[in-house]
Amino acid sequence: MRAELRLRAAPFGAWVRLGDDTLVAVDRDRARRLGLDDAGAWRDDPPPPEAPLEAHIAVTSRCPAACTGCYQSASPEGRHVDREALEATLRGLRDTGVFTVAFGGGEPMLRDDLGSLATLARALGMTPVVTTSGLGLTPRRAAALRDFAQVNVSHDGSPADYLAVRGFEGARQADEAIAMLVSAGITVGVNMVLTRQNVASVAPFSHRLADLGVRELQLLRYKPAGRAASPEYLARRLTPSQAEALGAALKPLAAALEGRLSLRIDCALVPLVAGALGSAAGLERFGVFGCEAGRYLAAVDREGALKGCSFVTESDSRMSIDAFRAFADAPPEPCAGCEFQRVCRGGCKVVATHLRGAMGPDPECPRVMAWERRA
């Protein structure tokens, strides 16, 4: 089941989801030509906050792995979210104008109805994606996932790297999951969590993934949430020199992989590597953006609560949706005066709240650190 053309009015014109699941922004003239009825769509008075474009949905807290740094603190004793509740969540997200739903856990593959959840999302006009460790995947289960636009496998490199990041050796299972998904004709991505133990392996690992048929590698910053919100976070996060080296390596690596593997970074990595990637205008032109939590990105936790970010794992007024939006509307210094603010959006608020006790500029951003040294 493939997506049909779908439009949603925005102050600049409209967001358009094409039939191949691509999401693009168009101006008002193009939106009209595509059939958007502009009666009331573009008002002169300040519009309400835009609904999210993408929502992350936790479908279970159960996982056999119990990774040492799991941001959801999932465990073998966790439970699945009730199917009726998930259906209500999907319909509610559809009604607010969400385009993409990303299923996560725990381990979503433990749900027998995972494939039918993707089918339902498609029927509601949304594009479903999912992230899995690959544990428990079989060829039959893989074939049932064809309504997902992409299945992302969590994989952190060699067996030694995987063990260092997650606390157990699951590299072989991740490789096998990739092979099963590729064989089933499903678009496969890989999510690689970067720590100081495995960041040096990004280049060789990316070439190996391309050989396996993976279409996209997304590099994720290690974040202090769930079981990772511990003193051990300080020993796992990237060092400033590692972040600088990563940024310098990304452009030539992306060029070397062109046509074989797309290379992406998550929103939390943007402030760490932005300076090495080029100017703010150049990053905007290529669609590289940082934190959109509470604005274009939202998350639904296992209890059905709507949050600004999937890494906000507990009820915390310091990281409410309103707090995310307030920061975006009026960022404090040094973000307010930084040329990269419109790209990185002030960095990772989860990191800031963990390290400083309150939402604020990302304390691991090199420009924030330089400003604080001068202050």
C-alpha positions in Angstrom: 0.0 0.0 0.0 1.6 3.3 -1.1 0.8 6.8 -0.1 -1.3 9.2 -2.0 -0.6 12.9 -2.5 -1.5 14.8 0.7 -1.3 18.5 1.5 -1.4 20.4 4.8 -1.5 24.2 4.9 1.4 26.0 6.5 2.2 29.8 6.9 4.6 29.7 4.0 2.4 27.6 1.8 2.0 23.9 2.4 3.6 20.7 3.3 3.1 18.0 0.7 3.6 14.3 1.1 4.2 12.7 -2.3 3.2 9.3 -3.4 6.7 7.9 -2.7 6.5 9.1 0.9 8.7 12.1 0.3 7.8 15.2 2.3 8.4 18.6 0.7 7.5 22.2 1.4 6.0 24.4 -1.3 5.0 28.0 -1.5 1.4 29.3 -1.7 1.2 29.4 -5.5 2.4 25.8 -5.9 0.0 24.8 -3.1 -2.9 26.3 -4.9 -1.9 24.6 -8.2 -1.8 21.3 -6.3 -5.4 21.9 -5.2 -5.2 23.3 -1.7 -8.3 25.4 -0.9 -6.8 28.6 0.5 -10.0 29.8 2.2 -8.8 30.6 5.7 -5.5 28.6 5.2 -3.3 31.6 5.3 -4.4 34.2 7.7 -2.7 37.5 8.5 -3.1 37.1 12.2 -0.5 35.0 14.1 -1.5 31.3 13.4 -1.5 28.7 16.3 1.6 26.5 16.7 1.9 24.1 13.8 1.0 20.5 14.5 3.9 18.0 14.3 4.9 16.6 11.0 6.3 13.4 12.6 5.3 11.6 15.8 7.3 8.8 17.6 5.0 6.2 19.2 6.2 3.8 21.9 4.3 0.5 21.3 5.9 -1.6 24.0 8.2 -1.4 27.0 9.2 -5.0 26.6 12.6 -6.0 25.2 14.8 -9.0 25.7 18.0 -7.1 25.5 17.9 -4.6 28.4 20.7 -2.5 26.8 22.8 -0.6 29.4 22.0 2.7 27.8 18.4 2.2 26.8 16.7 5.6 26.8 13.3 4.0 27.5 14.6 1.7 30.3 12.8 -1.2 28.5 13.1 -4.7 30.0 12.0 -8.3 29.5 9.3 -7.7 32.0 7.8 -4.7 30.1 4.3 -4.7 28.6 2.8 -4.0 25.2 0.6 -0.9 24.7 -3.0 -1.9 24.3 -4.0 -2.2 20.6 -7.2 -0.1 21.0 -5.1 2.7 22.6 -2.7 2.6 19.7 -5.5 2.8 17.2 -6.9 5.8 19.0 -3.5 7.4 19.0 -3.0 6.9 15.3 -6.4 8.4 14.5 -5.7 11.4 16.7 -2.4 12.0 15.1 -4.0 11.8 11.6 -6.6 14.4 12.7 -3.9 16.8 13.8 -2.1 16.6 10.4 0.8 14.3 11.2 2.5 12.8 8.1 4.9 10.3 9.5 4.6 7.9 12.5 7.7 6.2 13.8 7.1 3.1 15.9 9.5 2.3 18.7 9.8 0.5 22.0 11.1 -1.5 23.8 11.4 -4.0 20.9 8.4 -3.5 18.5 9.2 -6.8 16.8 7.8 -8.6 19.9 4.3 -7.5 18.8 2.5 -9.9 16.5 0.4 -7.1 15.1 3.3 -4.8 14.1 2.7 -5.3 10.4 -1.0 -4.5 10.7 -0.2 -1.3 12.7 1.7 -0.2 9.6 -1.2 -1.1 7.4 -3.5 0.9 9.6 -1.2 3.9 9.5 -1.2 3.7 5.7 -5.0 3.5 5.6 -5.1 6.7 7.7 -2.9 8.5 5.2 0.4 8.5 7.2 3.8 7.0 6.4 4.9 4.4 9.0 8.5 3.6 9.9 9.9 1.4 12.7 13.2 0.9 14.6 14.1 -2.6 15.8 17.1 -4.4 17.2 16.3 -7.3 14.9 16.0 -9.7 17.8 13.3 -12.2 17.1 13.0 -11.3 13.5 12.3 -14.2 11.1 11.9 -14.3 7.3 8.1 -14.7 7.8 8.0 -11.7 10.2 10.1 -9.6 7.8 7.7 -10.3 4.9 4.9 -8.9 7.1 6.5 -5.5 7.4 6.2 -4.4 3.7 3.8 -1.6 4.6 6.6 0.2 6.4 8.3 2.8 4.3 11.6 1.9 6.0 12.7 -0.5 8.8 15.7 0.8 10.8 17.9 -1.7 12.5 19.8 -0.6 15.6 23.4 -1.5 15.0 26.6 0.0 16.5 29.4 -1.6 14.5 31.6 -4.5 15.0 30.9 -7.1 17.7 33.3 -5.4 20.1 31.7 -1.9 19.4 28.2 -3.3 19.8 29.2 -4.8 23.1 30.8 -1.6 24.3 27.7 0.5 23.4 24.9 -1.9 24.5 26.3 -4.2 27.0 25.7 -7.4 25.1 26.9 -8.8 21.8 24.1 -8.5 19.2 26.0 -7.5 16.1 25.4 -10.9 14.5 21.7 -10.8 15.0 21.6 -7.2 13.6 23.4 -8.4 10.5 21.0 -11.3 10.1 18.0 -9.0 10.5 19.4 -6.7 7.8 19.8 -9.7 5.4 16.2 -10.8 6.0 14.8 -7.4 5.4 16.8 -6.8 2.3 15.8 -10.2 1.0 12.1 -9.3 1.6 12.4 -6.2 -0.5 12.1 -3.8 2.4 14.0 -0.5 2.5 16.5 -0.8 5.3 18.2 1.9 7.4 20.6 1.5 10.3 20.7 3.7 13.5 24.1 3.8 15.0 24.4 5.3 18.5 27.8 7.1 18.8 29.9 6.9 21.9 33.6 7.5 22.4 34.1 3.8 22.1 32.8 3.3 18.6 32.9 6.7 16.8 36.2 5.9 15.1 34.4 3.0 13.2 31.8 5.2 11.4 33.6 5.2 8.0 34.4 1.5 7.7 31.1 0.5 9.1 29.2 2.7 6.7 30.9 1.1 3.7 30.2 -2.4 5.1 26.5 -1.5 5.5 26.3 -0.3 1.9 27.7 -3.7 0.8 24.9 -5.3 2.8 22.2 -3.4 0.9 21.4 -0.8 3.6 20.0 2.4 2.1 20.6 4.9 4.9 22.8 5.2 8.0 21.6 7.6 10.7 24.2 8.6 13.3 22.7 9.2 16.7 24.1 11.1 19.6 24.2 9.2 22.9 21.7 11.0 25.2 21.3 10.9 29.0 17.7 9.4 29.2 16.4 6.3 30.8 19.2 4.0 31.9 21.7 6.3 30.2 20.8 9.1 32.6 23.6 8.1 35.0 27.1 9.2 35.9 28.3 6.7 33.3 27.0 9.1 30.6 30.1 11.3 31.1 32.3 8.3 30.2 30.3 7.4 27.1 29.6 10.8 25.4 31.8 12.0 22.6 34.8 14.0 23.5 35.0 17.5 21.9 37.9 16.3 19.8 35.9 13.3 18.6 33.0 15.5 17.7 35.3 17.8 15.8 36.9 14.9 13.9 33.4 13.5 13.1 32.2 16.7 11.6 35.3 17.1 9.5 34.9 13.5 8.2 31.2 13.6 7.3 31.3 15.6 4.0 34.0 13.5 2.3 32.4 10.3 3.7 29.0 11.2 2.3 30.6 12.0 -1.1 32.4 8.6 -1.1 29.1 6.8 -0.3 27.0 8.8 -2.8 24.7 6.5 -4.8 25.2 3.6 -2.3 24.2 4.8 1.1 22.7 8.0 2.4 24.4 9.4 5.5 22.3 11.3 8.1 22.8 12.8 11.5 20.1 13.1 14.2 19.0 16.5 15.5 21.1 16.3 18.6 24.3 15.9 16.7 23.8 19.1 14.7 25.3 21.5 17.2 28.4 19.3 17.7 29.3 19.0 14.0 27.7 22.1 12.4 30.8 24.2 12.5 32.8 21.6 10.5 30.0 21.1 7.9 29.8 24.6 6.6 27.8 27.8 7.0 24.3 28.0 8.5 22.9 29.0 5.1 24.5 26.0 3.5 23.1 23.6 6.1 19.7 25.1 5.7 19.9 24.6 1.9 20.6 20.9 2.4 17.8 20.5 5.0 20.2 19.9 8.0 18.3 21.0 11.1 18.5 20.4 14.8 15.9 20.1 17.6 12.3 20.4 16.4 10.9 18.9 19.6 7.5 20.4 20.5 7.1 21.9 17.1 7.4 19.6 14.0 8.3 16.6 16.2 6.3 15.0 18.9 6.2 11.7 20.8 3.5 9.6 22.4 4.8 7.6 25.4 3.6 4.2 26.6 0.9 5.8 28.7 -0.5 7.7 25.7 0.9 11.1 26.9 2.0 13.5 24.2 5.5 14.9 24.7 7.9 17.1 22.7 10.6 14.4 22.3 10.8 10.6 22.7 13.8 11.1 25.0 11.6 12.8 27.6 10.8 9.6 29.4 9.1 10.9 32.5 6.6 13.6 33.3 8.9 16.6 33.7 7.6 20.2 33.6 11.1 21.4 32.7 10.7 19.6 29.3 7.1 20.2 28.6 5.9 20.9 25.0 5.3 24.5 26.0 8.9 24.7 27.4 10.3 23.4 24.1 8.2 26.0 22.2 9.2 28.8 24.5 12.9 28.1 24.0 12.4 28.0 20.2 10.5 31.3 20.2 13.0 33.2 22.5 16.3 31.3 22.7 18.7 32.7 25.4 22.3 33.7 24.8 24.6 32.5 23.4 22.1 30.8 21.1 20.2 34.1 20.4 23.3 35.6 18.8 24.7 32.5 17.1 24.5 32.2 13.3 23.7 28.5 13.7 20.7 29.0 16.0 18.3 28.9 13.0 19.8 25.5 12.1 20.6 23.7 15.4 17.7 25.2 17.4 19.8 25.5 20.6 21.0 21.9 20.6 19.7 19.0 22.8 17.5 20.1 25.6 17.7 16.6 27.2 21.4 16.9 27.5 21.1 20.4 28.9 18.5 19.4 31.5 20.5 16.4 32.6 23.8 18.3 33.0 22.4 21.7 34.2 19.1 20.8 35.8 17.1 23.1 33.4 16.4 23.5 29.8 18.9 25.8 28.1 21.6 26.0 25.5 23.4 22.7 24.8 26.4 22.6 27.2 28.3 20.3 24.9 28.0 22.6 21.9 31.5 24.0 21.1 30.2 27.5 20.6 28.4 27.4 23.9 31.5 26.1 25.6 33.6 28.9 24.0 31.1 31.6 25.1 31.1 30.3 28.6 34.9 30.4 28.8 34.8 34.1 27.7 32.0 35.0 30.2 
